[in-house]
């Protein structure tokens, strides 16, 4: 194998191809690219492609370009350009050299179109959309030649020039490749190469009135940038024939070491949708708060929810690369996240649904400072101060008037529990409001149980968390869950009706005082509750988003 071939990563069919190309001398190094269209926000499916393209370049000591496929000005915006750049960097990758735009090559695309016309391989067609569909044929019936297919080279050159000058209206004509109207592949039945658009372009302004189609621009851009391995998802598998046809018929690019396209399966994740159109519908219909809603599969949404770049890179490695489309279990994504956060997240305590506990035998007006580990498995992270006094908050779920069974390990009347990193307490009575809801629990504490078991040898099995009342900081908790109730909502024509009504539950509670300085997006483990991060949107309130629970509760 070549010295550029990594040996530490699992081998898949793409790595096999790269190894063969390096070993045969077809390429001396590899060059990949990530080519998003700047018409929306990236989602976790794009992250798979980012990790693949940039990861291969890193592993083989090659290069990876970031290129914006900006050939459709009607749908593109600099807002999306900026967000995509930020997402790639957040994932931990750097593109090689300057950012590339397909619009950098508009003149080259036009020159290539002229070359194809001169070779009798392209023509200007005036069929309207309905006529074009009729002439194209079906999967079972061949198409028929356009009446404009045999227009002379000279006239086609004149017509293309007029298209460029804006002398035809949008939709009046297109430039088409002259290939084979009887091809069994629909994409080879004289596909469009150029169409007319009068929209202002975010890079070139009003300079151009015609714009290349994706299949024409994509392969030429790859060739201009000396891309060696052009990696696409499986929906472009048939289009590889057009990719090859274009490059094979352009003199400047028809050479053995030109780019070649290889396809892999896209990411389909359970309980969400990946279609940009459907994600946009969720936003426009107000079913989510925006593209960065923490329930969305967008990278900005996942980041806001508390997902780490390391966990997403690990997830991409775990699911691997194949040529088979399938649904990926959400539990795999969450497992990679837990593995990462369990290692790096500082521990703290937050009470999501609080009730007050009064320790009746604890001195009034006394606040005790205790110490708790920031991470129980990593002493190097140090300790944090927590507080204890006569009044505390515990979670409502941690108290029952009567223990329901012997396995109940929380607080109940005449039943002891240990407060985490503090004392053993025993509940004696409680108050309720007019509706019968418990408002205050009264208890006693054993002053000899700080950091040790009761002296008389009695067993205290339960441990619950708490926050001292006088120093507690009020906080809003947003408890997120799967956005849809079905594993594959995208298959349903009315997928928007499958929104999980419990995908967002808001509660109000308290956290340790140190959490007032929590940094947005930084992960914390709220002990016994799950992993949370402070919301990254401006707010006068302290808001924490639940990233993921401590264990998988959705196992089948």
C-alpha positions as CSV (number, residue, x, y, z in Angstrom):
1,X,0.0,0.0,0.0
2,X,1.0,3.6,-0.5
3,X,2.5,5.5,2.5
4,X,-0.6,7.7,2.3
5,X,-2.9,4.8,3.1
6,X,-4.2,4.8,6.8
7,X,-4.3,1.5,8.6
8,X,-6.1,2.5,11.7
9,X,-9.5,3.1,10.2
10,X,-12.0,0.4,9.2
11,X,-11.8,-0.2,5.4
12,X,-15.0,0.5,3.4
13,X,-15.5,0.5,-0.4
14,X,-14.4,4.1,-0.8
15,X,-11.2,3.5,1.1
16,X,-10.6,0.4,-1.0
17,X,-11.0,2.6,-4.1
18,X,-8.7,5.3,-2.8
19,X,-6.1,2.7,-1.8
20,X,-6.2,1.1,-5.3
21,X,-5.9,4.5,-7.0
22,X,-2.9,5.5,-4.9
23,X,-1.2,2.1,-5.3
24,X,-1.7,2.1,-9.1
25,X,-0.2,5.6,-9.4
26,X,-3.4,7.0,-10.9
27,X,-3.2,9.7,-8.1
28,X,-0.3,10.6,-6.0
29,X,-2.6,12.2,-3.3
30,X,-6.3,12.7,-2.9
31,X,-8.4,15.8,-3.1
32,X,-12.0,15.7,-1.9
33,X,-14.7,18.4,-1.5
34,X,-17.8,19.2,0.5
35,X,-20.1,21.1,-2.0
36,X,-23.3,22.3,-0.2
37,X,-25.9,24.5,-1.9
38,X,-26.3,27.6,0.2
39,X,-30.1,27.4,0.3
40,X,-30.7,26.2,3.9
41,X,-29.1,25.1,7.1
42,X,-27.0,21.9,7.4
43,X,-28.4,18.9,9.2
44,X,-26.9,15.8,10.6
45,X,-27.1,14.1,7.2
46,X,-24.7,16.7,5.9
47,X,-22.5,16.1,8.9
48,X,-22.0,12.5,7.6
49,X,-20.7,13.9,4.3
50,X,-18.6,16.5,6.0
51,X,-16.9,13.9,8.3
52,X,-16.4,11.6,5.3
53,X,-14.8,14.1,2.9
54,X,-12.8,16.0,5.4
55,X,-11.9,12.8,7.3
56,X,-10.6,11.1,4.3
57,X,-8.5,14.1,3.4
58,X,-7.0,14.1,6.9
59,X,-6.4,10.3,7.0
60,X,-4.6,10.3,3.6
61,X,-2.7,13.5,4.1
62,X,-4.8,15.0,1.3
63,X,-6.9,18.1,0.9
64,X,-10.6,18.9,1.1
65,X,-12.2,22.0,-0.4
66,X,-15.3,23.7,0.8
67,X,-17.3,24.7,-2.4
68,X,-20.6,26.4,-2.5
69,X,-22.8,25.0,-5.3
70,X,-24.4,28.4,-6.0
71,X,-25.9,27.9,-9.4
72,X,-29.5,28.7,-8.4
73,X,-29.7,32.3,-7.2
74,X,-33.4,32.2,-6.6
75,X,-33.0,30.0,-3.5
76,X,-29.6,31.0,-2.2
77,X,-28.5,33.6,0.4
78,X,-25.3,34.7,2.2
79,X,-27.0,33.9,5.5
80,X,-26.7,30.2,4.6
81,X,-23.2,30.6,3.4
82,X,-22.1,32.0,6.7
83,X,-24.0,29.3,8.7
84,X,-22.5,26.5,6.7
85,X,-19.0,27.8,7.2
86,X,-19.7,28.1,11.0
87,X,-21.0,24.5,11.1
88,X,-18.0,23.0,9.3
89,X,-15.7,24.8,11.7
90,X,-17.7,23.8,14.7
91,X,-17.5,20.1,13.6
92,X,-13.7,20.5,13.9
93,X,-12.7,20.8,10.2
94,X,-10.8,23.3,8.1
95,X,-11.0,23.5,4.4
96,X,-8.0,23.8,2.2
97,X,-7.1,27.3,0.9
98,X,-9.8,29.8,0.0
99,X,-13.5,28.9,-0.1
100,X,-14.6,28.0,-3.6
101,X,-17.9,28.9,-5.3
102,X,-19.3,27.4,-8.4
103,X,-20.0,30.9,-9.5
104,X,-16.2,31.4,-9.7
105,X,-16.3,29.2,-12.8
106,X,-19.3,30.7,-14.6
107,X,-17.2,31.8,-17.5
108,X,-15.6,28.4,-17.7
109,X,-19.0,26.7,-17.7
110,X,-20.1,28.9,-20.5
111,X,-17.0,28.1,-22.5
112,X,-17.6,24.4,-22.0
113,X,-21.2,24.8,-23.3
114,X,-19.8,26.5,-26.4
115,X,-17.4,23.6,-26.9
116,X,-20.2,21.1,-26.7
117,X,-22.3,23.0,-29.2
118,X,-19.3,23.2,-31.6
119,X,-19.0,19.4,-31.3
120,X,-22.7,19.0,-32.1
121,X,-23.4,17.7,-28.6
122,X,-25.7,20.5,-27.3
123,X,-28.6,22.5,-28.6
124,X,-31.0,25.3,-27.6
125,X,-34.5,23.9,-27.1
126,X,-37.8,25.9,-27.0
127,X,-40.1,23.1,-25.8
128,X,-42.1,24.3,-22.9
129,X,-42.3,22.3,-19.6
130,X,-45.3,20.3,-20.6
131,X,-43.9,19.4,-24.0
132,X,-40.6,18.5,-22.5
133,X,-42.2,16.0,-20.3
134,X,-44.2,14.5,-23.2
135,X,-41.0,14.2,-25.4
136,X,-39.0,12.7,-22.6
137,X,-41.0,9.5,-22.5
138,X,-41.4,7.2,-19.5
139,X,-39.5,4.4,-17.8
140,X,-41.2,2.0,-20.1
141,X,-41.3,4.0,-23.3
142,X,-38.4,5.8,-25.0
143,X,-38.5,9.5,-25.6
144,X,-38.6,11.3,-28.9
145,X,-36.3,13.9,-30.4
146,X,-37.0,17.5,-29.8
147,X,-37.8,19.4,-33.1
148,X,-34.9,21.7,-32.2
149,X,-32.4,18.9,-31.8
150,X,-30.9,19.3,-35.3
151,X,-30.5,23.1,-35.2
152,X,-27.2,24.0,-36.8
153,X,-24.1,24.7,-34.7
154,X,-24.0,28.3,-35.9
155,X,-27.6,29.0,-34.9
156,X,-27.2,27.3,-31.5
157,X,-24.2,29.5,-30.8
158,X,-26.3,32.6,-31.6
159,X,-29.2,31.4,-29.5
160,X,-26.9,30.7,-26.5
161,X,-25.4,34.1,-26.8
162,X,-28.9,35.6,-26.8
163,X,-29.8,33.6,-23.8
164,X,-26.8,35.0,-22.0
165,X,-27.7,38.5,-23.0
166,X,-31.2,38.1,-21.5
167,X,-33.1,38.3,-24.8
168,X,-35.3,35.4,-24.0
169,X,-37.7,35.2,-21.0
170,X,-37.3,32.7,-18.1
171,X,-38.5,29.3,-19.2
172,X,-38.6,30.2,-22.9
173,X,-35.7,28.0,-23.8
174,X,-32.9,25.9,-22.3
175,X,-29.6,24.5,-23.5
176,X,-29.8,20.7,-23.7
177,X,-27.1,18.0,-24.1
178,X,-27.6,15.9,-27.2
179,X,-27.2,12.3,-25.9
180,X,-29.8,9.6,-26.4
181,X,-33.6,10.1,-26.1
182,X,-34.0,6.3,-26.0
183,X,-31.6,5.8,-23.1
184,X,-32.9,3.6,-20.3
185,X,-31.6,6.2,-17.9
186,X,-33.9,9.2,-17.8
187,X,-31.1,11.6,-16.9
188,X,-29.4,10.8,-20.2
189,X,-32.4,11.8,-22.4
190,X,-31.0,15.1,-23.5
191,X,-30.8,16.7,-20.1
192,X,-30.8,20.5,-19.6
193,X,-27.4,22.1,-19.1
194,X,-28.4,25.8,-18.9
195,X,-31.6,27.7,-18.0
196,X,-32.5,31.4,-17.9
197,X,-32.8,33.1,-14.5
198,X,-33.1,36.9,-13.9
199,X,-32.5,36.7,-10.1
200,X,-29.6,38.7,-8.7
201,X,-26.8,36.4,-7.6
202,X,-25.2,36.8,-4.2
203,X,-21.7,36.6,-5.6
204,X,-21.9,37.9,-9.2
205,X,-24.8,40.3,-9.0
206,X,-26.6,40.8,-12.3
207,X,-23.7,39.8,-14.5
208,X,-25.3,36.6,-15.7
209,X,-28.8,35.8,-17.0
210,X,-28.2,32.1,-17.6
211,X,-27.1,29.6,-14.9
212,X,-25.8,26.1,-15.3
213,X,-27.7,23.1,-14.1
214,X,-26.2,21.2,-11.1
215,X,-25.2,18.1,-13.2
216,X,-23.3,20.2,-15.6
217,X,-21.6,22.5,-13.1
218,X,-20.8,19.9,-10.5
219,X,-18.5,17.7,-12.6
220,X,-16.7,20.6,-14.2
221,X,-16.1,22.3,-10.9
222,X,-14.6,19.0,-9.6
223,X,-12.3,18.9,-12.6
224,X,-11.2,22.5,-12.3
225,X,-10.3,21.9,-8.6
226,X,-8.5,18.6,-9.4
227,X,-10.9,16.6,-7.2
228,X,-9.8,13.0,-7.3
229,X,-12.8,11.3,-5.6
230,X,-16.2,13.0,-5.9
231,X,-18.4,11.5,-3.2
232,X,-22.2,11.8,-3.5
233,X,-25.2,10.1,-1.9
234,X,-27.0,7.3,-3.7
235,X,-29.7,9.5,-5.3
236,X,-27.0,10.7,-7.7
237,X,-26.0,7.2,-8.8
238,X,-27.8,7.4,-12.2
239,X,-26.4,10.9,-12.7
240,X,-22.9,9.5,-12.6
241,X,-23.4,8.6,-16.3
242,X,-24.0,12.3,-17.1
243,X,-21.0,13.3,-14.9
244,X,-18.8,11.0,-17.0
245,X,-20.4,12.0,-20.3
246,X,-19.7,15.7,-19.7
247,X,-16.1,15.3,-18.7
248,X,-15.4,12.7,-21.4
249,X,-16.6,15.1,-24.1
250,X,-14.6,18.2,-22.9
251,X,-11.0,18.2,-24.2
252,X,-9.5,19.9,-21.2
253,X,-10.9,17.3,-18.8
254,X,-10.9,14.0,-20.7
255,X,-7.9,12.3,-19.1
256,X,-7.4,9.2,-17.0
257,X,-6.9,11.0,-13.7
258,X,-9.9,13.2,-14.0
259,X,-12.5,13.1,-11.1
260,X,-14.6,10.1,-10.7
261,X,-17.9,10.0,-8.7
262,X,-18.6,7.4,-6.0
263,X,-21.9,7.1,-4.2
264,X,-22.7,6.1,-0.6
265,X,-26.0,5.8,1.3
266,X,-27.4,9.0,2.8
267,X,-28.2,9.2,6.5
268,X,-31.9,8.4,7.4
269,X,-32.4,9.0,11.1
270,X,-35.4,7.7,13.1
271,X,-38.1,10.0,14.5
272,X,-37.1,13.0,12.3
273,X,-37.1,14.2,8.7
274,X,-34.0,15.1,6.6
275,X,-35.8,16.6,3.6
276,X,-34.9,20.3,3.4
277,X,-38.4,21.0,2.0
278,X,-40.0,19.3,5.0
279,X,-37.8,20.9,7.5
280,X,-38.6,24.3,6.0
281,X,-42.3,23.4,6.2
282,X,-41.9,22.8,10.0
283,X,-40.3,26.2,10.4
284,X,-42.8,28.1,8.2
285,X,-45.8,26.4,9.8
286,X,-44.6,27.3,13.2
287,X,-44.4,23.7,14.3
288,X,-40.9,24.4,15.6
289,X,-39.4,27.7,16.8
290,X,-36.9,28.0,13.9
291,X,-34.1,26.2,12.1
292,X,-32.1,26.1,15.4
293,X,-35.0,24.6,17.4
294,X,-33.2,21.9,19.6
295,X,-35.7,19.3,18.3
296,X,-34.5,19.8,14.7
297,X,-31.8,17.6,13.1
298,X,-30.0,20.7,11.9
299,X,-26.5,21.2,13.2
300,X,-27.5,24.5,14.7
301,X,-30.4,22.8,16.5
302,X,-28.3,19.9,17.8
303,X,-25.6,22.4,18.9
304,X,-28.2,24.4,20.8
305,X,-29.5,21.3,22.4
306,X,-26.0,20.4,23.7
307,X,-24.7,17.9,21.2
308,X,-20.9,18.0,20.9
309,X,-18.9,18.0,17.7
310,X,-17.0,15.1,19.0
311,X,-20.1,13.0,19.5
312,X,-21.3,13.7,15.9
313,X,-17.9,12.8,14.5
314,X,-18.0,9.6,16.5
315,X,-21.5,8.9,15.4
316,X,-20.4,9.2,11.7
317,X,-17.6,6.7,12.4
318,X,-20.0,4.2,14.1
319,X,-22.6,4.1,11.4
320,X,-20.0,3.7,8.7
321,X,-20.3,4.0,4.9
322,X,-22.3,1.6,2.7
323,X,-24.3,1.5,-0.5
324,X,-27.5,0.3,1.3
325,X,-30.2,2.9,2.3
326,X,-31.6,2.1,5.8
327,X,-33.0,3.8,8.9
328,X,-30.4,4.6,11.6
329,X,-31.5,4.0,15.2
330,X,-31.7,7.3,17.2
331,X,-30.3,5.3,20.1
332,X,-26.9,5.1,18.3
333,X,-26.7,8.9,18.1
334,X,-27.6,9.3,21.7
335,X,-25.2,6.6,22.8
336,X,-22.3,8.4,21.2
337,X,-23.4,11.6,22.9
338,X,-23.6,9.9,26.3
339,X,-20.2,8.4,25.9
340,X,-18.7,11.8,25.2
341,X,-20.6,13.7,27.9
342,X,-20.0,11.1,30.6
343,X,-16.3,11.8,30.2
344,X,-16.3,15.6,29.9
345,X,-19.4,17.0,31.6
346,X,-19.0,18.5,35.1
347,X,-21.6,17.3,37.6
348,X,-24.0,19.6,39.3
349,X,-27.5,19.4,40.8
350,X,-30.7,20.9,39.5
351,X,-34.2,20.3,40.8
352,X,-36.6,20.4,37.9
353,X,-39.9,20.1,39.7
354,X,-39.2,21.3,43.3
355,X,-40.9,20.9,46.6
356,X,-39.5,22.4,49.8
357,X,-38.0,20.3,52.6
358,X,-37.6,21.7,56.1
359,X,-35.0,20.0,58.3
360,X,-36.6,20.7,61.7
361,X,-33.6,19.7,63.8
362,X,-31.1,21.7,61.8
363,X,-30.1,25.1,63.3
364,X,-32.0,28.1,61.9
365,X,-29.9,30.7,60.0
366,X,-27.0,28.3,59.5
367,X,-25.7,27.5,56.1
368,X,-23.1,24.8,55.8
369,X,-20.6,24.6,53.0
370,X,-19.9,21.1,51.8
371,X,-17.8,19.8,49.0
372,X,-18.8,17.5,46.1
373,X,-16.7,16.1,43.2
374,X,-17.0,17.9,39.9
375,X,-16.6,14.5,38.3
376,X,-16.6,11.4,40.4
377,X,-14.4,9.4,38.0
378,X,-11.9,12.3,37.4
379,X,-10.4,13.7,40.5
380,X,-8.3,16.1,38.4
381,X,-11.4,18.1,37.7
382,X,-11.5,19.0,41.4
383,X,-14.3,19.7,43.7
384,X,-17.2,22.2,43.9
385,X,-18.9,23.9,46.9
386,X,-22.5,22.9,47.6
387,X,-24.6,24.2,50.5
388,X,-26.8,22.7,53.2
389,X,-29.2,24.5,55.5
390,X,-32.6,24.1,57.3
391,X,-34.5,24.5,54.0
392,X,-33.8,22.6,50.8
393,X,-35.5,21.8,47.5
394,X,-35.9,18.2,46.3
395,X,-37.7,16.9,43.2
396,X,-41.4,16.2,43.7
397,X,-40.9,12.8,42.2
398,X,-38.6,11.9,45.0
399,X,-41.2,12.0,47.7
400,X,-44.2,9.8,48.4
401,X,-46.4,9.8,51.5
402,X,-46.2,6.1,51.7
403,X,-43.4,4.0,50.0
404,X,-45.2,2.0,47.3
405,X,-43.0,-1.1,47.8
406,X,-39.7,-2.3,49.4
407,X,-37.8,-1.3,46.2
408,X,-38.7,2.3,46.6
409,X,-35.4,4.1,47.2
410,X,-36.7,7.7,47.6
411,X,-38.1,9.7,50.5
412,X,-41.3,8.8,52.3
413,X,-42.8,9.2,55.7
414,X,-40.6,7.4,58.3
415,X,-38.2,6.3,55.5
416,X,-34.7,7.6,55.3
417,X,-32.6,8.6,52.2
418,X,-29.3,10.2,51.8
419,X,-29.0,13.6,50.3
420,X,-26.3,13.4,47.6
421,X,-22.9,14.4,49.1
422,X,-24.6,15.4,52.3
423,X,-26.6,13.9,55.2
424,X,-29.2,11.2,55.8
425,X,-32.7,12.6,56.4
426,X,-36.0,11.1,57.5
427,X,-39.4,12.5,56.5
428,X,-41.9,13.0,59.3
429,X,-44.9,14.9,57.9
430,X,-45.9,17.2,55.1
431,X,-48.2,20.1,54.1
432,X,-50.6,20.3,51.1
433,X,-52.4,23.0,49.3
434,X,-56.2,23.2,48.7
435,X,-55.9,20.8,45.8
436,X,-54.1,18.2,47.8
437,X,-50.7,18.9,46.2
438,X,-47.7,18.5,48.5
439,X,-46.0,21.9,49.1
440,X,-43.6,21.2,52.0
441,X,-42.0,18.1,53.5
442,X,-40.7,18.1,57.1
443,X,-37.8,16.0,58.0
444,X,-35.0,15.4,60.5
445,X,-31.3,14.8,59.7
446,X,-28.7,12.6,61.2
447,X,-25.7,15.0,62.0
448,X,-23.3,12.1,62.2
449,X,-23.8,10.8,58.6
450,X,-21.9,13.4,56.5
451,X,-19.6,11.3,54.3
452,X,-20.2,8.1,56.4
453,X,-22.9,5.5,57.1
454,X,-25.1,5.7,60.3
455,X,-23.1,4.7,63.4
456,X,-25.7,2.1,64.5
457,X,-25.3,0.1,61.3
458,X,-28.7,0.8,59.8
459,X,-28.8,0.6,56.0
460,X,-29.9,3.6,54.0
461,X,-30.3,2.5,50.4
462,X,-31.7,5.6,48.6
463,X,-29.8,8.7,47.4
464,X,-31.6,11.7,46.1
465,X,-30.3,15.1,44.9
466,X,-31.2,18.5,46.3
467,X,-30.4,22.2,46.2
468,X,-30.1,24.4,49.3
469,X,-33.0,26.9,49.3
470,X,-31.5,30.3,50.2
471,X,-28.8,30.2,47.6
472,X,-30.8,28.4,44.9
473,X,-31.0,30.1,41.5
474,X,-34.3,29.9,39.6
475,X,-34.1,28.3,36.2
476,X,-36.3,27.2,33.3
477,X,-35.8,23.7,32.1
478,X,-36.8,22.7,28.6
479,X,-37.2,18.9,28.4
480,X,-36.8,17.8,24.8
481,X,-37.7,14.5,23.2
482,X,-38.1,13.0,19.8
483,X,-39.9,15.4,17.4
484,X,-42.2,12.8,15.9
485,X,-44.1,9.8,17.2
486,X,-43.3,7.5,14.3
487,X,-39.8,6.1,13.4
488,X,-40.1,7.2,9.7
489,X,-42.5,10.2,9.6
490,X,-41.2,11.3,6.2
491,X,-43.1,8.4,4.5
492,X,-46.4,9.9,5.6
493,X,-48.1,12.5,3.3
494,X,-49.2,14.4,6.4
495,X,-46.0,14.1,8.4
496,X,-46.7,17.3,10.2
497,X,-49.6,15.6,12.0
498,X,-47.2,13.2,13.6
499,X,-45.5,15.8,15.8
500,X,-44.9,14.4,19.3
501,X,-46.9,16.5,21.7
502,X,-44.4,15.8,24.4
503,X,-41.4,16.7,22.3
504,X,-41.0,19.9,24.5
505,X,-42.0,20.2,28.1
506,X,-41.1,23.4,30.0
507,X,-40.7,23.3,33.8
508,X,-39.4,25.8,36.3
509,X,-37.0,24.8,39.1
510,X,-33.7,25.6,40.8
511,X,-30.0,25.0,40.3
512,X,-26.9,25.3,42.3
513,X,-25.7,29.0,42.6
514,X,-22.5,28.3,40.5
515,X,-24.8,27.6,37.5
516,X,-25.5,31.3,37.2
517,X,-22.2,31.5,35.4
518,X,-22.8,28.5,33.1
519,X,-21.6,29.0,29.6
520,X,-24.0,28.5,26.7
521,X,-23.7,25.1,25.0
522,X,-21.4,23.7,27.7
523,X,-22.6,20.3,28.9
524,X,-23.4,19.6,32.5
525,X,-24.7,16.4,34.1
526,X,-27.6,17.3,36.4
527,X,-27.1,14.4,38.7
528,X,-29.9,11.8,38.4
529,X,-31.7,13.9,35.8
530,X,-29.6,13.8,32.6
531,X,-27.3,16.1,30.6
532,X,-28.2,19.7,30.1
533,X,-26.7,22.8,28.6
534,X,-27.5,26.5,29.0
535,X,-29.4,27.8,26.0
536,X,-27.4,29.8,23.5
537,X,-30.1,32.3,22.7
538,X,-30.2,35.7,24.5
539,X,-32.5,35.7,27.5
540,X,-33.0,37.5,30.8
541,X,-33.8,34.1,32.4
542,X,-31.5,31.2,33.1
543,X,-32.6,28.5,30.6
544,X,-31.3,24.9,30.4
545,X,-32.0,22.6,27.5
546,X,-32.1,18.9,28.2
547,X,-29.6,17.3,25.8
548,X,-30.1,13.6,26.6
549,X,-31.1,11.4,29.5
550,X,-28.6,9.3,31.5
551,X,-29.9,6.1,29.9
552,X,-31.9,5.1,26.8
553,X,-35.6,5.1,27.6
554,X,-36.7,4.4,24.1
555,X,-35.3,0.9,23.6
556,X,-37.5,-1.4,21.6
